[in-house]
Amino acid sequence: MSYVAPTNDPKDKFLFRDFIAELGEEAIGKTLMERYGTWPMYSKFFDYSVPLFHHVHLTFDKAELVGRLGKPEAYYYPPQLNNYPGSFPATYFGFSPEVTPEQVKERLRDYEARDNRITELSRAYRIELGTGWYTPPGVIHAPGSYLTYEPQWNSDVNSVYENVASGEVYPKSFLNENCPEDKMDDVDYIFSLLDWEKNIDPDYRKHYFRPPIVNQKAPEGCVEKWVAYGNDYIGAKELTVLPGRTVVVADEAAYGLIAVQGHGQLGVHPIETPTLLRFGQLSNDEYFVCEGAARRGVRIENKSSVEPLVILKHFGPNHPDMPK
């Protein structure tokens, strides 16, 4: 759950969902409110020391059959948070182009018989810090062990095709959990959760790898890059305010943000990257910028004379400047 903290007392927190319900288009703008009725995405840090299982997030049509939403997502690997690569800093996407549907189904039939070793049919890409990927719904993937900044749609719906990952055994309920009741254990149906052509795309890296794109319109005193883009759902930027500089940064859409390096001032609020947090403690690293404030421009001051202030910003689908 996401919360809003109006004071420095954690007891005063309330749900971000209620914040959006109360303020509506004043917070997120008319376009998003009319189209979705809420803030349609969120972002998280994904930080495991081992790779995750090979799994697929459902497309919107398949998710609708179980009363849920599809889940497109993007990945960015911030250098500031990745001094340790974990055990396997590479990510599997899709399947090798010569793999057949029957080969995949054969591995699924073995889910309770043996380690199905389904990533043998896939292809892994070494993670490059300071870059990212876009993963459409319907594409199977097994994220690697670098910390990942993950802007995504407001959903979490998947089917886990790999039954043993990093020594952990997963029950078949992980494979079936988002199937209609009459499709449980139906290998043909479970296979149909894949967008097959995207999974075997021979130019997968060309189509879905996301190197940063510099925003040439950023004000003097900062560097701003698009790090998630090229889709119809989510976007993200990395903003670096240089030491000792103050800038006013405007965007045409509301956004959430989190600081990953440095400290300073964000409008009237302090912003600082925490060194250590205990469970339940508040921090000054994460804010939400309503659409009106974003359009007027936010004044950001880096109060360090030597260290950059680095902020990650995530948007819904309505930022007009997001590269396509």
C-alpha positions as CSV (number, residue, x, y, z in Angstrom):
1,M,0.0,0.0,0.0
2,S,1.1,3.6,-0.6
3,Y,0.6,6.3,2.0
4,V,0.6,10.1,2.3
5,A,2.4,11.5,5.4
6,P,1.0,15.1,6.1
7,T,3.2,15.4,9.2
8,N,6.4,13.9,10.6
9,D,4.3,11.6,12.8
10,P,3.8,8.2,11.1
11,K,0.5,7.8,12.9
12,D,-1.0,10.6,10.7
13,K,-0.5,8.7,7.5
14,F,-3.4,7.9,5.2
15,L,-3.8,5.9,2.0
16,F,-2.6,7.5,-1.3
17,R,-5.7,6.0,-2.8
18,D,-7.9,8.1,-0.6
19,F,-5.8,11.2,-1.4
20,I,-6.5,10.7,-5.1
21,A,-10.2,10.0,-4.4
22,E,-10.5,13.2,-2.5
23,L,-8.7,15.6,-4.8
24,G,-9.4,13.9,-8.1
25,E,-8.4,15.9,-11.1
26,E,-6.8,18.6,-8.9
27,A,-4.1,16.0,-8.2
28,I,-3.7,14.0,-11.4
29,G,-5.5,16.2,-14.0
30,K,-8.7,15.8,-15.9
31,T,-7.3,13.4,-18.6
32,L,-6.3,10.7,-16.1
33,M,-9.3,11.1,-13.9
34,E,-11.8,10.8,-16.8
35,R,-10.0,7.9,-18.4
36,Y,-9.1,5.8,-15.3
37,G,-10.8,7.4,-12.3
38,T,-7.5,7.1,-10.3
39,W,-3.8,7.3,-10.6
40,P,-3.2,4.3,-13.0
41,M,0.4,3.3,-12.2
42,Y,3.0,3.1,-9.5
43,S,6.7,2.4,-9.0
44,K,8.7,0.3,-6.7
45,F,12.3,-0.9,-6.1
46,F,12.8,-4.5,-6.7
47,D,15.9,-5.8,-4.9
48,Y,16.6,-9.5,-4.6
49,S,20.0,-11.1,-4.3
50,V,18.9,-13.9,-6.7
51,P,17.0,-13.9,-10.0
52,L,13.3,-14.1,-9.9
53,F,11.3,-17.0,-11.5
54,H,10.4,-17.0,-15.2
55,H,6.8,-15.5,-15.2
56,V,4.4,-13.7,-17.4
57,H,2.1,-10.8,-16.6
58,L,-1.3,-11.1,-18.2
59,T,-2.5,-9.0,-21.1
60,F,-5.5,-6.8,-20.5
61,D,-7.9,-9.1,-22.2
62,K,-6.7,-12.2,-20.2
63,A,-6.7,-10.3,-17.0
64,E,-10.2,-9.1,-17.5
65,L,-11.4,-12.7,-17.4
66,V,-10.4,-12.8,-13.7
67,G,-11.5,-9.3,-12.9
68,R,-8.1,-7.7,-12.9
69,L,-5.9,-5.4,-15.1
70,G,-3.0,-6.2,-17.4
71,K,0.4,-5.3,-16.3
72,P,2.9,-3.5,-18.5
73,E,6.1,-2.6,-16.7
74,A,9.4,-0.9,-17.2
75,Y,12.9,-1.4,-15.6
76,Y,15.7,1.0,-14.9
77,Y,18.9,0.1,-13.1
78,P,20.1,3.2,-11.1
79,P,23.9,3.1,-10.6
80,Q,23.5,4.9,-7.2
81,L,21.7,1.8,-5.7
82,N,23.7,-1.0,-7.4
83,N,27.1,-1.4,-5.8
84,Y,26.4,-5.1,-5.5
85,P,25.3,-7.2,-8.5
86,G,23.8,-10.2,-6.6
87,S,24.2,-13.8,-7.8
88,F,22.9,-13.4,-11.4
89,P,22.8,-9.9,-12.9
90,A,21.2,-10.8,-16.1
91,T,17.5,-11.0,-17.1
92,Y,15.7,-13.5,-19.3
93,F,13.1,-12.2,-21.8
94,G,10.8,-14.4,-23.9
95,F,12.0,-17.5,-25.7
96,S,14.7,-18.1,-28.3
97,P,13.2,-17.5,-31.7
98,E,13.5,-21.1,-32.8
99,V,11.5,-22.4,-29.8
100,T,8.1,-23.9,-30.6
101,P,4.9,-23.7,-28.6
102,E,4.9,-27.4,-28.1
103,Q,8.4,-27.2,-26.4
104,V,7.0,-24.7,-23.9
105,K,3.9,-26.7,-23.2
106,E,6.0,-29.8,-22.6
107,R,7.9,-27.9,-19.8
108,L,4.6,-26.8,-18.3
109,R,3.3,-30.3,-18.2
110,D,6.3,-31.3,-16.1
111,Y,5.5,-28.6,-13.5
112,E,4.9,-31.2,-10.7
113,A,7.2,-33.9,-12.1
114,R,10.6,-32.3,-12.1
115,D,12.6,-29.1,-12.3
116,N,11.2,-27.9,-15.7
117,R,14.3,-25.7,-16.4
118,I,12.2,-23.5,-18.7
119,T,14.8,-20.8,-18.9
120,E,16.8,-23.2,-21.1
121,L,14.4,-22.2,-23.8
122,S,14.9,-18.5,-23.1
123,R,17.6,-15.9,-23.7
124,A,19.3,-13.7,-21.0
125,Y,20.7,-10.2,-21.4
126,R,23.4,-8.9,-19.0
127,I,22.1,-5.9,-17.1
128,E,23.7,-2.6,-18.0
129,L,23.5,0.0,-15.2
130,G,22.0,3.4,-16.2
131,T,19.8,1.7,-18.9
132,G,16.5,-0.2,-18.8
133,W,13.9,-2.2,-20.6
134,Y,10.2,-2.1,-21.4
135,T,8.3,-5.4,-20.8
136,P,4.9,-5.6,-22.5
137,P,2.2,-7.7,-20.9
138,G,2.3,-11.2,-22.3
139,V,6.1,-11.4,-22.4
140,I,7.7,-13.9,-20.1
141,H,10.7,-12.7,-18.1
142,A,12.9,-13.6,-15.2
143,P,14.5,-10.4,-13.7
144,G,18.1,-10.5,-12.7
145,S,19.7,-9.7,-9.3
146,Y,20.5,-6.0,-9.7
147,L,18.2,-3.5,-7.9
148,T,15.6,-2.4,-10.3
149,Y,13.5,0.8,-10.4
150,E,10.2,-0.5,-11.8
151,P,7.5,1.9,-13.0
152,Q,4.4,-0.3,-13.8
153,W,0.7,-0.3,-14.3
154,N,-1.5,-0.4,-11.2
155,S,-1.8,-4.2,-11.2
156,D,0.0,-7.4,-10.2
157,V,-1.2,-10.3,-12.1
158,N,1.0,-13.2,-13.4
159,S,1.5,-16.8,-14.1
160,V,4.8,-18.4,-12.9
161,Y,6.1,-20.8,-15.6
162,E,9.3,-21.8,-13.8
163,N,8.7,-24.2,-10.9
164,V,12.3,-24.2,-9.4
165,A,14.3,-20.9,-9.2
166,S,17.4,-20.3,-7.2
167,G,16.8,-23.5,-5.2
168,E,13.2,-22.6,-4.2
169,V,10.4,-24.8,-5.3
170,Y,7.1,-23.2,-6.3
171,P,3.7,-25.0,-6.1
172,K,1.4,-25.3,-9.1
173,S,-0.9,-22.7,-7.6
174,F,1.7,-20.1,-8.8
175,L,1.0,-21.3,-12.4
176,N,-2.8,-21.4,-12.0
177,E,-3.4,-18.4,-9.7
178,N,-4.8,-16.1,-12.4
179,C,-6.7,-18.6,-14.5
180,P,-10.5,-18.8,-14.5
181,E,-11.8,-21.8,-12.5
182,D,-12.5,-23.9,-15.6
183,K,-9.0,-23.3,-17.0
184,M,-7.0,-24.5,-14.0
185,D,-4.3,-26.9,-15.1
186,D,-5.3,-26.3,-18.8
187,V,-1.8,-26.1,-20.4
188,D,-3.2,-24.8,-23.7
189,Y,-5.0,-22.0,-21.9
190,I,-2.0,-21.2,-19.7
191,F,0.2,-21.1,-22.8
192,S,-2.3,-18.6,-24.4
193,L,-1.4,-16.1,-21.7
194,L,1.7,-15.4,-23.8
195,D,1.9,-12.9,-26.6
196,W,3.8,-15.5,-28.6
197,E,5.1,-13.3,-31.4
198,K,6.6,-10.8,-28.9
199,N,8.2,-13.6,-27.0
200,I,10.1,-15.0,-30.0
201,D,10.9,-11.7,-31.6
202,P,14.4,-12.1,-33.1
203,D,15.0,-8.3,-32.6
204,Y,13.8,-8.2,-29.0
205,R,16.6,-6.0,-27.8
206,K,16.1,-3.6,-30.6
207,H,12.4,-3.2,-29.8
208,Y,12.4,-3.2,-26.0
209,F,15.9,-2.2,-24.7
210,R,15.7,1.4,-23.3
211,P,18.9,3.4,-23.3
212,P,18.5,6.8,-21.7
213,I,17.4,9.7,-23.9
214,V,18.6,13.2,-22.8
215,N,15.9,15.9,-22.6
216,Q,17.5,18.7,-24.6
217,K,14.9,21.2,-23.2
218,A,16.0,20.8,-19.6
219,P,17.0,24.0,-17.8
220,E,20.6,25.0,-17.3
221,G,22.1,23.5,-14.1
222,C,20.6,20.0,-14.5
223,V,20.6,17.0,-16.7
224,E,17.4,15.2,-17.4
225,K,17.0,11.9,-19.2
226,W,14.0,9.7,-20.2
227,V,14.7,6.2,-18.8
228,A,11.3,4.6,-19.4
229,Y,9.5,5.4,-22.6
230,G,8.3,4.0,-25.9
231,N,4.9,2.5,-24.7
232,D,1.3,3.6,-24.1
233,Y,1.2,3.3,-20.3
234,I,4.2,4.5,-18.3
235,G,7.2,6.8,-18.4
236,A,10.0,7.8,-16.2
237,K,12.9,10.3,-16.0
238,E,16.2,10.6,-14.2
239,L,16.8,14.2,-13.1
240,T,20.3,15.3,-11.9
241,V,20.6,18.7,-10.4
242,L,24.3,19.7,-10.4
243,P,26.1,20.7,-7.1
244,G,25.1,24.1,-5.8
245,R,22.6,24.8,-8.5
246,T,18.9,25.7,-8.4
247,V,16.5,24.9,-11.2
248,V,12.8,25.2,-12.0
249,V,11.6,22.0,-13.8
250,A,8.2,21.9,-15.4
251,D,6.3,18.8,-16.7
252,E,2.9,18.6,-18.4
253,A,1.7,15.8,-16.2
254,A,1.6,14.8,-12.5
255,Y,4.3,12.5,-11.2
256,G,5.7,10.6,-8.3
257,L,9.4,11.0,-7.4
258,I,12.1,9.5,-5.3
259,A,15.6,10.8,-4.5
260,V,18.5,8.3,-5.0
261,Q,21.4,10.6,-4.3
262,G,22.1,13.9,-2.6
263,H,20.0,16.4,-0.6
264,G,18.4,19.8,-1.1
265,Q,15.0,21.5,-1.3
266,L,12.0,20.6,-3.4
267,G,9.7,23.6,-3.4
268,V,9.0,24.2,0.3
269,H,10.0,20.7,1.3
270,P,13.3,19.2,2.2
271,I,14.5,16.3,0.0
272,E,17.2,13.9,1.0
273,T,18.4,10.4,0.2
274,P,18.3,8.4,3.4
275,T,21.4,6.4,4.5
276,L,19.5,4.1,6.9
277,L,15.9,3.6,7.6
278,R,14.3,1.4,10.3
279,F,10.9,-0.2,9.8
280,G,8.2,2.4,10.1
281,Q,10.5,5.5,10.0
282,L,9.6,8.4,7.7
283,S,12.0,9.8,5.2
284,N,12.2,12.9,3.0
285,D,13.0,11.1,-0.2
286,E,9.6,10.5,-1.8
287,Y,7.0,13.0,-3.0
288,F,4.0,13.3,-5.4
289,V,3.7,16.4,-7.6
290,C,0.2,17.3,-8.6
291,E,-0.5,18.2,-12.2
292,G,-0.9,22.0,-11.6
293,A,2.3,22.2,-9.7
294,A,4.1,20.2,-12.3
295,R,3.0,22.5,-15.1
296,R,3.9,25.6,-13.2
297,G,7.4,24.2,-12.5
298,V,9.0,22.9,-9.3
299,R,11.9,24.8,-7.8
300,I,14.7,22.3,-6.9
301,E,17.8,23.3,-5.0
302,N,20.9,21.1,-4.6
303,K,22.3,22.2,-1.3
304,S,25.6,20.2,-1.7
305,S,28.6,22.0,-3.1
306,V,30.1,18.7,-4.4
307,E,27.4,16.0,-4.8
308,P,24.7,15.8,-7.4
309,L,21.1,15.6,-6.4
310,V,19.5,12.7,-8.4
311,I,15.8,12.2,-8.6
312,L,13.7,9.5,-10.4
313,K,10.3,10.7,-11.6
314,H,7.5,8.3,-12.8
315,F,4.5,9.3,-15.0
316,G,1.3,7.8,-16.2
317,P,0.5,7.6,-19.9
318,N,-0.3,11.3,-20.5
319,H,3.0,13.0,-20.6
320,P,3.1,14.6,-24.1
321,D,6.9,14.7,-24.3
322,M,7.6,11.1,-23.7
323,P,9.6,9.6,-26.6
324,K,7.6,7.1,-28.6
